[in-house]
Amino acid sequence: MIIGQEVAKLMKQPGYTAVSGVIYLNGKAHHFHFGQLQNGKKPNNHTLYEIGSITKTYTGLLLAQAVNDHKIGLDDDVRTYLDGQYPNLVLSGGRLSLIHI
């Protein structure tokens, strides 16, 4: 499973002892939990995590929902959704798409 492989890489980095997440596929939520909490227990669907920036979490959630609803595409140029001209908003001379953010 690719999730397990990616989480295993993440867990090798300092500071990570537990990771939880959810993926929505075909209208169904698939929860995953890896590692061990500081209290020695394994994380579950009720584990609370302290996170640094809730704004980024909600922005990511809204972006995922918009993609799922076919309102935006990850390959769309970000400038499509901005008012005004941003000629310097590029990535290595090419367009900056939502997937790069």
MARMARVEX-94270 format. One line per field, with one value per residue (C-alpha): residue number from 1; residue in three letters; x, z, y. Coordinates in steps of 0.001 Angstrom, whole numbers, plus 500000, padded with zeros to 6 digits. Each point is the difference from the previous one (the first is absolute). Layout:
REM residues N
n [NUM; ...]
res [ala; ...]
u [X; ...]
w [Z; ...]
v [Y; ...]
***
This chain:
REM residues 101
n [1; 2; 3; 4; 5; 6; 7; 8; 9; 10; 11; 12; 13; 14; 15; 16; 17; 18; 19; 20; 21; 22; 23; 24; 25; 26; 27; 28; 29; 30; 31; 32; 33; 34; 35; 36; 37; 38; 39; 40; 41; 42; 43; 44; 45; 46; 47; 48; 49; 50; 51; 52; 53; 54; 55; 56; 57; 58; 59; 60; 61; 62; 63; 64; 65; 66; 67; 68; 69; 70; 71; 72; 73; 74; 75; 76; 77; 78; 79; 80; 81; 82; 83; 84; 85; 86; 87; 88; 89; 90; 91; 92; 93; 94; 95; 96; 97; 98; 99; 100; 101]
res [met; ile; ile; gly; gln; glu; val; ala; lys; leu; met; lys; gln; pro; gly; tyr; thr; ala; val; ser; gly; val; ile; tyr; leu; asn; gly; lys; ala; his; his; phe; his; phe; gly; gln; leu; gln; asn; gly; lys; lys; pro; asn; asn; his; thr; leu; tyr; glu; ile; gly; ser; ile; thr; lys; thr; tyr; thr; gly; leu; leu; leu; ala; gln; ala; val; asn; asp; his; lys; ile; gly; leu; asp; asp; asp; val; arg; thr; tyr; leu; asp; gly; gln; tyr; pro; asn; leu; val; leu; ser; gly; gly; arg; leu; ser; leu; ile; his; ile]
u [500000; 501491; 498730; 501979; 503132; 499719; 499201; 502979; 502258; 498422; 500357; 503770; 500294; 500630; 496921; 497505; 498749; 496398; 498070; 496280; 498014; 497022; 499567; 496626; 499724; 496788; 497960; 501409; 502394; 503068; 501756; 503621; 502127; 503702; 502482; 499652; 498898; 502090; 497754; 500920; 496615; 499341; 498111; 496394; 497048; 499571; 503633; 500453; 503133; 501412; 500663; 501752; 497797; 496348; 499641; 502193; 497969; 496702; 501449; 501193; 496623; 498137; 502388; 499494; 496220; 500068; 502080; 497668; 497002; 501725; 499859; 503774; 502811; 503367; 501694; 498239; 502191; 499590; 499654; 496649; 498541; 501621; 498795; 502584; 503183; 502810; 502615; 502654; 497887; 501756; 502009; 503380; 498784; 496824; 496537; 499337; 497145; 497963; 501850; 503184; 498500]
w [500000; 498948; 503124; 502221; 497917; 500133; 503719; 500671; 498320; 502067; 503265; 499427; 500366; 503453; 501946; 498517; 502278; 498778; 496862; 499281; 496930; 497826; 496267; 498276; 497116; 498097; 502684; 502863; 502749; 500592; 503283; 500714; 503139; 500434; 502851; 503707; 502096; 502835; 502507; 498390; 498347; 496304; 498264; 498954; 498536; 503282; 500462; 500302; 498475; 500690; 496683; 499309; 497393; 499660; 497083; 497801; 500974; 499041; 496798; 498978; 500831; 497971; 497064; 500092; 500092; 497064; 497963; 500961; 498920; 496661; 500740; 499564; 498641; 501633; 496678; 499671; 499969; 503354; 498212; 498649; 503477; 500817; 499113; 498214; 498121; 501549; 497257; 502551; 501622; 498236; 500948; 498290; 497060; 499577; 501374; 503680; 500397; 503088; 500457; 500680; 502920]
v [500000; 503324; 501783; 497639; 500539; 503799; 500052; 497703; 502595; 502780; 498070; 499712; 503777; 501468; 501067; 497542; 497241; 499675; 500902; 499793; 500925; 499295; 499569; 500246; 497576; 499314; 501767; 497936; 501133; 497840; 500849; 499100; 500199; 499266; 500146; 500479; 502991; 501441; 498200; 496665; 499470; 499600; 502838; 499420; 501924; 501902; 501091; 503762; 501492; 503440; 501671; 503270; 501611; 499077; 502420; 497795; 496950; 501616; 501445; 496543; 498497; 502636; 499565; 496220; 500426; 502434; 497539; 497143; 502102; 500786; 503736; 500362; 497880; 499406; 500742; 503370; 503091; 501797; 503330; 498738; 500498; 503361; 503486; 502115; 499274; 497944; 499519; 498994; 497285; 497147; 496931; 499658; 502072; 497921; 500364; 499378; 497554; 499201; 496720; 501978; 501891]
***
